[in-house]
Amino acid sequence: MKIISFVHRAVIFISLFFIATITDAQKPLDLTPYTLLDDFETGELYGWEPYPYSQDIGFDALYFARSSPTYKNSRFSLARPVKASDATELYQGFTKRLNFYTVNDTRIKAAIYFQSDRAPANLELSLGTFAGKRYLHNIPKPAANQWVEIDVPIADFKLNGQSLAAGEHIQVVTLKADYPMVYYLYTYTILMDNFSINGERQRQFTASTPVSANFNMFDVSILNKHFFYGDMISLVTTPEEDVPLQSVK
């Protein structure tokens, strides 16, 4: 029993050492330019969700691609209607998971529409990092019932007075409008079109045999092949842009 225990510990130690060695070998990260653009022209949601999240246990599915109004006569925009339940405050917006690194010229661009009987008091944009930091930018009193174009550099996002800088690993973006008081019989809708953000992401491998489908909105790639019990599994990949392969994670 002692011999088995010793061997087991040795295997764990060797495994951890191997993993740590690969992790260290990957630094610095091999990054490539990256731009995310969601125009909703296919009617897909592209991984966007309502924000803030519903406070009850039910799934709040009231968000969708809508054909009117749209920005510059595009086919669809993303809509999030909220029915006021009382003459009280109201919050509405969108959020999406991301996985990229900021650069000096990183910017958030989008067109936002507030379909309501009044302008919201504030539109809050935020970028959250994998390190648990959340940088905010506020746009006070954006106009209602017309498309509001936003173009915000990362230097305008602040945390305790400090600007978001290049090299931060971004995990999430949120857009939230708030109304201090609303009319209790009205439905308030926020719409978004042509959202984009740029930066860098880690270079990926592209599967050639079998080929794969890349779902950027979920940050995953799926092989276009089913493997069954007993099959020989093989995979041929190449790094993006055919760069020399130096390390594998």
C-alpha positions in Angstrom: 0.0 0.0 0.0 2.8 2.4 0.8 4.5 1.7 -2.5 1.3 2.4 -4.4 0.7 5.6 -2.5 4.3 6.7 -3.3 3.9 6.0 -7.0 0.5 7.8 -7.0 2.1 10.9 -5.5 5.0 10.7 -7.9 2.7 10.6 -10.9 0.7 13.6 -9.5 4.0 15.6 -9.0 5.3 14.8 -12.5 1.9 15.7 -14.0 1.8 19.0 -12.2 5.4 19.8 -13.2 4.6 19.0 -16.8 1.6 21.3 -16.8 3.6 24.1 -15.1 6.3 23.7 -17.7 3.9 24.0 -20.6 2.3 27.0 -19.0 5.6 28.8 -18.5 6.6 27.9 -22.1 3.6 29.8 -23.4 4.7 33.1 -22.1 4.6 35.6 -23.6 1.3 34.9 -25.3 1.2 34.8 -29.0 -1.5 37.3 -29.9 -3.1 38.2 -33.1 -5.3 41.3 -34.0 -9.0 40.8 -33.2 -12.2 42.7 -33.9 -15.7 41.6 -32.7 -18.6 42.9 -34.8 -22.2 42.0 -34.1 -24.6 43.5 -36.5 -27.5 41.0 -36.0 -28.2 40.8 -39.7 -29.0 37.1 -39.6 -31.4 37.5 -36.7 -29.1 35.6 -34.3 -28.3 36.9 -30.8 -24.6 36.2 -31.1 -24.3 35.1 -27.4 -25.8 38.3 -26.0 -28.0 38.1 -22.9 -30.2 40.5 -21.0 -28.6 42.6 -18.2 -29.2 43.0 -15.3 -30.1 39.4 -14.9 -33.6 38.5 -13.8 -33.8 38.4 -10.0 -36.3 35.5 -9.8 -35.7 31.8 -10.6 -37.4 31.9 -14.0 -35.6 32.4 -17.3 -36.4 35.8 -18.7 -36.5 35.2 -22.5 -37.9 38.6 -23.5 -35.0 39.6 -25.8 -34.8 39.0 -29.5 -33.6 40.3 -32.9 -36.2 42.9 -34.1 -36.8 44.3 -37.6 -37.8 47.8 -36.4 -36.3 50.2 -35.5 -32.9 49.3 -36.9 -29.8 51.3 -37.4 -29.3 52.7 -40.9 -32.0 50.4 -42.3 -30.3 47.2 -41.4 -32.3 44.0 -41.2 -32.3 43.5 -37.4 -31.3 45.0 -34.1 -31.1 43.4 -30.7 -34.1 44.4 -28.5 -34.7 44.1 -24.8 -38.2 45.2 -23.7 -39.1 45.6 -20.0 -42.7 46.0 -18.9 -42.9 48.4 -15.9 -44.7 46.8 -13.0 -45.0 49.9 -10.9 -44.1 53.6 -10.9 -40.6 52.9 -9.7 -37.0 52.6 -11.0 -36.2 50.4 -14.0 -33.0 48.9 -15.4 -32.4 47.3 -18.7 -29.5 46.3 -21.0 -27.2 43.7 -22.5 -24.2 41.6 -21.5 -21.8 39.3 -23.4 -18.8 37.1 -22.4 -15.6 38.0 -24.2 -12.0 36.7 -24.3 -9.5 39.1 -25.7 -6.8 41.6 -24.7 -6.9 45.4 -24.9 -4.5 47.4 -27.0 -3.8 51.1 -27.0 -6.5 51.8 -29.7 -9.2 49.5 -28.3 -12.7 51.1 -28.6 -16.3 50.2 -28.1 -18.6 51.3 -30.8 -22.4 50.7 -31.0 -25.7 52.3 -31.9 -28.3 52.4 -29.0 -32.0 53.2 -29.2 -34.2 53.9 -26.2 -37.9 53.4 -27.2 -39.6 55.1 -24.3 -41.7 58.0 -23.1 -38.6 59.6 -21.5 -34.8 59.5 -21.7 -32.9 57.3 -19.3 -30.9 59.1 -16.6 -27.7 57.2 -17.5 -26.2 54.6 -19.8 -23.5 52.7 -18.0 -20.9 50.7 -20.0 -18.5 48.3 -18.3 -15.6 46.0 -19.2 -14.8 43.3 -16.7 -11.4 41.5 -16.6 -10.5 37.9 -15.8 -8.7 39.4 -12.8 -12.0 40.5 -11.3 -11.7 44.2 -12.0 -14.6 46.2 -13.5 -14.0 49.4 -15.4 -17.0 51.8 -15.9 -17.9 54.6 -18.3 -21.2 56.5 -18.0 -23.1 58.5 -20.6 -25.6 60.8 -18.8 -29.1 61.4 -20.3 -28.7 59.8 -23.7 -31.5 60.8 -26.1 -34.7 58.7 -26.4 -36.4 57.6 -29.6 -33.4 58.1 -31.9 -30.3 56.1 -32.5 -27.4 57.2 -30.3 -24.0 56.4 -31.6 -21.3 55.6 -29.1 -17.5 55.4 -29.7 -15.6 55.1 -26.4 -11.8 54.5 -26.1 -10.5 52.3 -23.2 -9.0 55.3 -21.5 -12.5 56.5 -20.7 -13.2 53.4 -18.7 -12.3 54.0 -15.0 -11.8 52.1 -11.8 -11.1 54.2 -8.7 -10.0 57.0 -11.0 -7.6 54.8 -13.0 -8.1 54.2 -16.7 -8.3 50.8 -18.4 -4.9 50.2 -20.1 -3.6 48.0 -22.8 -2.8 44.4 -22.0 -5.9 43.7 -19.9 -7.6 40.4 -20.4 -11.3 41.2 -20.9 -14.0 38.7 -19.9 -17.3 40.5 -20.1 -19.0 43.7 -21.4 -22.2 45.2 -20.1 -24.5 48.0 -21.2 -27.1 49.1 -18.7 -29.6 52.0 -18.9 -31.4 53.1 -15.7 -34.6 55.1 -15.2 -35.2 56.6 -11.7 -38.9 56.6 -12.3 -41.1 55.1 -15.1 -44.8 55.0 -16.0 -46.3 51.8 -14.7 -48.4 51.0 -17.9 -45.6 51.5 -20.4 -43.1 49.0 -21.9 -39.5 50.4 -22.1 -37.3 48.9 -24.8 -33.5 49.3 -25.3 -32.2 48.3 -28.8 -28.6 47.8 -29.9 -27.1 47.5 -33.4 -23.6 47.3 -34.9 -21.7 46.6 -31.7 -17.9 46.3 -32.2 -14.8 46.1 -30.0 -11.2 45.6 -31.1 -8.0 44.3 -29.5 -5.9 41.2 -29.6 -6.7 37.5 -28.8 -4.5 34.5 -28.4 -3.6 32.8 -31.6 -5.7 29.7 -32.3 -5.2 26.4 -34.0 -7.3 25.6 -37.1 -8.5 22.0 -37.6 -8.0 20.8 -41.2 -8.7 17.1 -40.7 -11.5 16.8 -39.7 -12.6 20.4 -40.4 -14.2 22.4 -37.6 -16.8 25.1 -37.2 -15.7 28.2 -35.2 -18.4 29.8 -33.0 -16.8 33.1 -32.1 -19.8 34.2 -30.0 -19.2 31.3 -27.6 -15.4 31.2 -27.9 -15.5 27.5 -28.9 -14.7 25.4 -32.0 -16.6 22.2 -32.9 -15.2 19.4 -35.0 -17.5 18.6 -38.0 -17.2 14.8 -37.3 -18.7 12.3 -34.8 -16.4 9.8 -33.1 -17.8 6.5 -31.9 -16.6 3.9 -29.4 -13.7 2.1 -30.9 -12.8 4.7 -33.5 -9.3 5.8 -34.0 -9.2 9.5 -33.1 -6.9 11.7 -35.2 -6.7 15.4 -35.6 -4.6 17.6 -37.9 -4.3 21.3 -37.0 -2.3 24.3 -38.1 -1.6 27.5 -36.2 -3.4 30.6 -37.6 -1.5 32.4 -40.3 0.9 29.4 -40.6 3.3 30.7 -37.9 6.0 28.4 -36.7 4.7 26.1 -33.9 6.7 26.5 -30.7 4.4 25.3 -27.9 1.1 23.6 -27.3 -1.4 24.0 -24.5 
